Amino acid sequence: MTAMKPAPHPFAASAWALRVRPADAAALAALRLRAEWQVAEAADGIWLRGGPLGEAGTATIDGVPAVERHVVAADGALRPPGARAKRRSRS
C-alpha cells in the first residue's frame, strides 16, 4: 500500500492575497522586510499580497492570523484556495 501524497499548498505555485484584522497587525511585523510582498491598509483590514511561495515558504504565511485567504488568478480575480475558475461560454 502506498501512502497518498499530500496536496500541494495552494500558495506554493500561485500568487496569493490575505486579509488581516487591524487588531492583528502586530503579527505582520516580522514580515515587513519581505520586499516581494505588498501590503495595503483598507477599511476592511490589512491586505497582504505576494507571488508563489514554493513549498518551503508556505509555513510563514500559514502562521498569519488571516480572516480571508485567496489565490490570485491570472486576471487578478481573488478566489478561495481550491476553487476552480468559472468556464467561459463559447460564442
C-alpha positions in Angstrom: 0.0 0.0 0.0 1.5 3.4 -1.0 0.9 6.5 1.1 -1.0 9.2 -0.5 1.0 12.3 -1.3 -0.4 15.4 0.4 -1.9 18.0 -1.9 0.4 20.9 -2.7 -0.2 24.1 -0.7 -2.4 26.5 -2.7 0.1 29.3 -2.4 3.1 27.3 -3.4 2.7 27.9 -7.1 0.2 30.7 -7.2 0.0 34.4 -6.3 -2.0 34.9 -3.1 -3.7 37.6 -1.0 -4.9 37.6 2.5 -6.7 40.0 4.8 -5.8 40.5 8.5 -7.9 42.4 11.0 -6.3 45.7 12.2 -6.2 44.2 15.7 -3.8 41.5 14.4 -1.5 44.0 12.6 1.4 43.2 15.0 1.5 39.7 13.6 2.7 41.2 10.3 5.7 42.9 11.9 8.1 40.0 11.3 7.1 40.0 7.6 7.8 43.7 6.9 11.2 43.1 5.4 9.8 40.9 2.6 10.3 43.3 -0.3 8.4 41.0 -2.7 5.2 41.2 -0.7 2.8 44.1 -0.9 0.8 45.5 2.0 -2.2 47.8 1.8 -4.4 49.2 4.5 -8.1 49.3 3.7 -11.4 49.9 5.5 -11.9 46.2 6.0 -8.4 45.4 7.3 -4.9 45.0 6.1 -4.2 43.2 2.9 -1.0 41.3 2.1 -0.2 40.0 -1.3 2.7 38.1 -2.9 3.8 35.7 -5.5 4.3 32.0 -5.4 6.0 30.9 -2.2 7.2 27.4 -3.0 6.5 24.6 -0.6 9.2 25.9 1.9 7.7 29.4 2.1 4.2 28.4 2.9 4.8 27.9 6.7 5.4 31.6 7.1 2.1 32.6 5.6 0.2 29.9 7.4 1.2 31.5 10.7 -0.5 34.8 9.8 -3.9 35.2 11.6 -5.8 35.9 8.3 -9.6 36.2 8.2 -9.5 35.7 4.4 -7.1 33.8 2.2 -7.3 33.9 -1.6 -5.4 32.6 -4.6 -4.9 35.5 -7.1 -5.8 34.3 -10.6 -4.0 35.5 -13.8 -6.8 38.1 -14.4 -6.4 39.5 -10.9 -9.6 37.9 -9.5 -9.5 36.6 -5.9 -10.6 33.0 -5.5 -10.8 30.9 -2.3 -8.0 28.3 -2.2 -9.1 25.2 -4.1 -11.9 26.9 -6.0 -12.0 26.3 -9.8 -12.2 29.1 -12.3 -15.6 29.6 -14.0 -15.8 28.2 -17.5 -16.2 30.8 -20.2 -19.0 30.3 -22.6 -18.1 29.9 -26.2 -19.6 32.4 -28.6 
